[in-house]
């Protein structure tokens, strides 16, 4: 049924001079003020103008290839980004030239939402239109927020962070799961919040942490537009008032250490925790943990073979393979039809 696998990611700049063109790509057609772009650009310049996301995609592909080979999945791997080189259109054009007819799309997003699922499918469709006749079909894998491989790898990362406390103190550490905030209008058209809460619950229970919260980070957009809350910085202040001194922060909304993780958590949140006199340890994302890579192979295998079991934990079961037409629609804003509009801009990866 499939003759290739396409890794689809957000993309990010790799040097100083890439930053503004990249941000202009992300925000094209959304009337974002230039001063807002300059503000976000400073986050990239803080790290030399380079986002880690492209290198993380390269590492993921390098880890996935031997895992597929070991299980007899010989499909070639391709990689295309929504917003920066290598672009989706170029990946699809290469696939067409190589004779690929139908690919399985491996999207680096674990949850359902317009920006985390449907917009990827729209970007793939736009790239197919650019390539024209003969562009390969691409079927997206299901979201994997409750897959045992994602949960288990996340639990291991949390336990690694807990090792910074003596064993007898670990059960008292407060667990805070974070994810990228999105506009409330977008959250209301998807299961994003429900899925995140389920992932946080499963990870906290498996790690033996009774005290846990789900909070958000990387909020963007105008102050007048409501987004999912509470923000990680506000939450740390509230935990301090409540007498909490020890916190593990796990960015469960991300699969690798994106720029949001490095800036919003390792820089801003860590500095605030120091000012508050709190001990905060940030858990690593799943990255290329072997269990997570094995999960990706399982997601591929279940689409290739009808006999492969579809795994899921918790109360909701495995998500659908094929998204319904009305799945995760773009939030409607005054003056524009929802079918042609992207959501308010999030801080990119």
C-alpha positions as CSV (number, residue, x, y, z in Angstrom):
1,X,0.0,0.0,0.0
2,X,2.9,2.4,0.8
3,X,6.2,2.8,-1.0
4,X,7.8,5.5,1.3
5,X,7.7,7.3,4.6
6,X,7.6,11.0,4.8
7,X,8.7,12.8,8.1
8,X,6.8,16.1,8.3
9,X,7.9,18.7,10.8
10,X,7.5,22.4,11.5
11,X,11.0,23.5,10.4
12,X,13.3,26.1,11.8
13,X,16.2,28.5,10.9
14,X,19.7,27.1,11.0
15,X,21.7,30.4,11.0
16,X,21.3,34.0,11.9
17,X,20.3,35.3,8.5
18,X,17.6,32.6,8.2
19,X,15.6,33.9,11.2
20,X,13.5,36.7,9.8
21,X,12.8,35.0,6.4
22,X,11.7,31.9,8.4
23,X,9.4,34.0,10.7
24,X,8.0,35.7,7.6
25,X,7.2,32.3,6.1
26,X,5.4,31.2,9.3
27,X,3.3,34.4,9.6
28,X,2.6,35.2,5.9
29,X,-0.9,36.5,5.4
30,X,-1.6,36.9,9.1
31,X,-0.9,40.7,9.6
32,X,1.6,40.2,12.4
33,X,3.2,43.5,13.5
34,X,6.9,43.7,12.6
35,X,7.8,44.4,16.2
36,X,6.3,41.1,17.2
37,X,8.5,39.3,14.7
38,X,11.6,41.1,16.0
39,X,10.6,40.1,19.6
40,X,10.4,36.4,18.6
41,X,13.6,36.7,16.5
42,X,15.5,37.6,19.7
43,X,14.6,34.2,21.1
44,X,16.5,32.6,18.2
45,X,19.4,35.1,18.4
46,X,19.7,34.1,22.1
47,X,20.8,30.7,20.7
48,X,22.9,32.0,17.8
49,X,20.0,32.2,15.3
50,X,19.7,28.4,15.1
51,X,16.7,26.3,16.0
52,X,17.5,22.8,17.2
53,X,14.5,21.3,15.4
54,X,16.1,20.4,12.1
55,X,19.0,18.6,13.8
56,X,16.5,16.8,16.0
57,X,14.7,15.6,12.8
58,X,18.0,14.4,11.4
59,X,18.7,12.5,14.6
60,X,15.2,11.0,14.6
61,X,15.6,9.8,11.0
62,X,19.0,8.3,11.8
63,X,17.5,6.4,14.8
64,X,14.4,5.2,12.8
65,X,16.3,3.7,9.9
66,X,17.9,0.8,11.7
67,X,14.7,0.2,13.7
68,X,12.7,-0.2,10.5
69,X,15.4,-2.3,8.9
70,X,15.5,-4.6,12.0
71,X,11.8,-5.3,11.5
72,X,11.9,-5.8,7.8
73,X,10.4,-2.4,6.8
74,X,12.5,-1.4,3.9
75,X,10.6,1.7,2.8
76,X,12.8,4.8,2.0
77,X,12.6,7.8,4.4
78,X,12.0,11.4,3.2
79,X,11.7,14.6,5.2
80,X,9.9,17.8,4.5
81,X,9.1,20.9,6.6
82,X,6.1,23.2,6.7
83,X,8.1,26.4,7.1
84,X,11.8,26.0,6.2
85,X,14.3,24.0,4.2
86,X,13.9,21.1,3.4
87,X,10.4,22.2,2.4
88,X,7.5,19.8,1.8
89,X,7.2,20.8,-1.8
90,X,10.9,19.8,-2.4
91,X,10.5,16.5,-0.6
92,X,7.4,15.7,-2.6
93,X,9.0,16.6,-5.9
94,X,12.0,14.4,-5.1
95,X,9.6,11.6,-4.1
96,X,7.7,12.0,-7.4
97,X,11.0,11.8,-9.3
98,X,11.9,8.7,-7.4
99,X,8.7,7.0,-8.5
100,X,6.9,7.2,-5.1
101,X,3.1,6.9,-5.5
102,X,1.9,6.7,-1.9
103,X,3.6,7.6,1.4
104,X,2.9,7.4,5.1
105,X,3.2,10.8,6.7
106,X,5.0,10.7,10.1
107,X,4.0,14.0,11.7
108,X,6.0,15.2,14.7
109,X,2.9,16.1,16.7
110,X,1.3,13.8,19.3
111,X,-2.0,15.6,19.8
112,X,-5.1,16.7,17.9
113,X,-5.6,20.4,17.1
114,X,-5.8,22.6,14.0
115,X,-2.2,23.6,14.2
116,X,-1.0,20.2,15.3
117,X,-2.9,18.0,12.9
118,X,-5.2,19.6,10.3
119,X,-2.8,22.3,9.3
120,X,-0.1,19.7,8.6
121,X,-2.6,18.0,6.2
122,X,-3.4,21.3,4.6
123,X,0.3,22.1,4.1
124,X,0.8,18.7,2.5
125,X,-2.1,19.3,0.2
126,X,-0.7,22.7,-0.8
127,X,2.7,21.2,-1.5
128,X,1.1,18.5,-3.6
129,X,-0.7,21.2,-5.6
130,X,2.7,22.9,-6.2
131,X,4.3,19.7,-7.4
132,X,1.3,19.0,-9.7
133,X,0.3,15.9,-11.5
134,X,2.0,12.8,-10.2
135,X,2.6,14.2,-6.7
136,X,2.5,11.3,-4.3
137,X,-0.5,10.7,-2.0
138,X,0.4,11.1,1.7
139,X,-1.6,9.5,4.6
140,X,-0.9,10.9,8.0
141,X,-0.3,8.5,11.0
142,X,-2.7,8.8,13.9
143,X,-1.9,11.0,16.9
144,X,-0.1,9.0,19.6
145,X,-0.6,10.9,22.9
146,X,-1.8,7.7,24.6
147,X,0.4,5.2,22.9
148,X,2.3,3.0,25.5
149,X,5.6,3.8,23.8
150,X,5.1,7.6,24.2
151,X,3.9,7.2,27.8
152,X,6.7,4.8,28.8
153,X,9.5,6.9,27.2
154,X,8.0,10.1,28.9
155,X,7.9,8.3,32.3
156,X,11.6,7.3,31.9
157,X,12.5,11.0,31.2
158,X,10.5,12.1,34.3
159,X,12.2,9.5,36.5
160,X,15.6,10.7,35.2
161,X,14.7,14.2,36.4
162,X,13.5,12.9,39.8
163,X,16.9,11.4,40.3
164,X,18.1,14.9,41.2
165,X,16.4,14.4,44.6
166,X,17.2,11.8,47.2
167,X,14.9,8.7,46.8
168,X,13.1,9.3,50.0
169,X,12.1,12.8,48.8
170,X,10.9,12.0,45.3
171,X,7.2,11.2,46.1
172,X,6.8,14.8,47.4
173,X,8.1,16.5,44.3
174,X,5.3,18.4,42.5
175,X,4.9,17.3,38.8
176,X,4.1,20.0,36.2
177,X,3.3,19.0,32.6
178,X,3.6,21.7,30.0
179,X,2.4,22.1,26.4
180,X,2.2,24.8,23.8
181,X,-0.7,27.1,24.5
182,X,-3.2,27.6,21.7
183,X,-6.1,30.1,21.4
184,X,-9.3,29.0,23.2
185,X,-11.2,29.2,19.9
186,X,-8.8,26.5,18.5
187,X,-8.9,24.4,21.7
188,X,-12.7,24.3,21.5
189,X,-12.6,22.7,18.0
190,X,-10.4,19.8,19.0
191,X,-9.5,17.3,21.7
192,X,-6.2,19.0,22.4
193,X,-6.8,19.8,26.1
194,X,-8.5,16.5,26.9
195,X,-5.6,14.5,25.3
196,X,-3.0,16.5,27.1
197,X,-4.7,15.9,30.4
198,X,-4.9,12.2,29.7
199,X,-1.1,12.1,28.9
200,X,-0.2,14.0,32.0
201,X,-2.4,11.7,34.2
202,X,-0.9,8.5,32.7
203,X,2.7,9.8,33.1
204,X,2.2,11.1,36.6
205,X,0.5,7.9,37.8
206,X,3.2,5.7,36.2
207,X,6.0,7.8,37.8
208,X,4.3,7.6,41.2
209,X,3.7,11.4,41.5
210,X,0.4,12.2,43.2
211,X,0.6,16.0,42.9
212,X,0.5,17.1,39.2
213,X,-0.8,19.9,37.1
214,X,-1.2,20.7,33.4
215,X,0.0,24.2,32.4
216,X,0.9,26.0,29.2
217,X,3.8,27.9,27.7
218,X,4.8,29.9,24.6
219,X,1.7,32.0,24.4
220,X,1.5,34.4,21.5
221,X,-1.1,36.5,19.8
222,X,-2.7,39.7,21.0
223,X,-3.5,40.1,24.7
224,X,-7.2,40.5,24.0
225,X,-7.4,37.0,22.6
226,X,-7.9,34.3,25.2
227,X,-5.5,31.3,25.2
228,X,-5.2,28.2,27.2
229,X,-4.0,28.9,30.8
230,X,-2.4,28.8,33.3
231,X,1.0,29.9,32.0
232,X,4.0,28.1,33.4
233,X,5.5,31.3,34.9
234,X,2.2,32.3,36.7
235,X,1.9,28.7,37.9
236,X,5.3,28.6,39.5
237,X,4.5,31.7,41.4
238,X,1.3,30.2,42.6
239,X,3.1,27.0,43.7
240,X,5.5,29.1,45.7
241,X,2.7,30.8,47.5
242,X,1.2,27.3,48.2
243,X,4.5,26.3,49.8
244,X,5.9,24.0,47.1
245,X,9.7,24.0,46.9
246,X,10.5,21.1,44.5
247,X,9.1,20.8,41.0
248,X,9.7,18.6,38.0
249,X,8.6,20.2,34.8
250,X,8.0,17.9,31.8
251,X,7.2,19.4,28.4
252,X,4.9,16.5,27.4
253,X,3.4,18.7,24.6
254,X,6.7,18.4,22.6
255,X,8.6,15.3,21.4
256,X,12.0,17.0,21.2
257,X,13.8,19.9,22.9
258,X,12.5,22.7,20.6
259,X,13.4,26.3,21.0
260,X,10.3,26.8,23.2
261,X,11.6,24.2,25.6
262,X,15.1,25.8,25.7
263,X,13.9,29.4,26.0
264,X,10.6,29.2,27.9
265,X,11.6,26.5,30.3
266,X,15.3,26.2,30.5
267,X,15.8,30.0,30.4
268,X,12.7,31.9,31.6
269,X,11.1,29.4,33.9
270,X,14.4,28.3,35.4
271,X,15.4,31.9,36.2
272,X,12.1,32.5,37.8
273,X,12.3,29.3,39.9
274,X,15.7,30.5,41.1
275,X,14.3,33.9,42.1
276,X,11.5,32.1,44.0
277,X,13.9,29.8,45.8
278,X,12.4,26.7,44.2
279,X,14.3,23.7,43.0
280,X,13.1,23.1,39.4
281,X,14.4,20.2,37.2
282,X,13.2,20.0,33.6
283,X,12.6,16.5,32.3
284,X,13.9,15.8,28.8
285,X,11.5,15.2,26.0
286,X,11.3,11.7,24.4
287,X,13.6,12.7,21.6
288,X,15.2,9.6,20.2
289,X,14.7,7.3,23.2
290,X,14.7,3.7,21.8
291,X,11.2,3.1,23.2
292,X,9.8,6.1,21.4
293,X,11.6,5.2,18.1
294,X,10.0,1.7,18.6
295,X,6.6,3.4,18.9
296,X,7.1,5.2,15.6
297,X,7.9,1.9,14.0
298,X,4.8,0.3,15.5
299,X,2.6,3.2,14.1
300,X,4.1,2.6,10.7
301,X,3.6,-1.2,11.0
302,X,0.0,-0.9,12.0
303,X,-0.8,1.0,8.8
304,X,1.2,-1.5,6.6
305,X,-0.2,-4.7,8.1
306,X,-3.9,-5.2,9.1
307,X,-2.8,-7.8,11.6
308,X,-0.7,-5.4,13.6
309,X,-2.3,-4.5,17.0
310,X,-3.2,-0.8,17.5
311,X,-1.9,0.0,21.0
312,X,-3.3,2.7,23.4
313,X,-3.4,3.3,27.1
314,X,-6.0,5.0,29.3
315,X,-9.7,5.6,28.7
316,X,-9.9,6.8,25.1
317,X,-8.4,4.0,23.0
318,X,-6.4,4.5,19.7
319,X,-7.3,7.6,17.7
320,X,-8.7,7.4,14.2
321,X,-6.4,6.8,11.2
322,X,-8.4,8.9,8.8
323,X,-9.5,12.3,10.0
324,X,-13.2,13.1,9.4
325,X,-13.9,16.1,7.2
326,X,-14.9,18.3,10.2
327,X,-11.9,17.2,12.4
328,X,-10.0,20.1,14.1
329,X,-11.4,22.9,11.9
330,X,-9.6,26.3,12.0
331,X,-11.2,28.7,14.5
332,X,-13.4,31.3,12.8
333,X,-12.4,34.9,13.1
334,X,-14.5,37.9,12.1
335,X,-14.2,38.9,8.4
336,X,-12.6,35.7,7.1
337,X,-14.0,32.3,6.1
338,X,-12.6,29.6,8.4
339,X,-11.6,27.3,5.6
340,X,-9.0,29.6,4.3
341,X,-7.6,31.0,7.5
342,X,-4.7,29.9,9.7
343,X,-4.9,30.3,13.5
344,X,-3.3,33.0,15.5
345,X,0.4,32.6,15.4
346,X,2.1,30.5,18.0
347,X,5.8,31.0,18.8
348,X,7.4,28.7,16.2
349,X,9.7,25.8,16.9
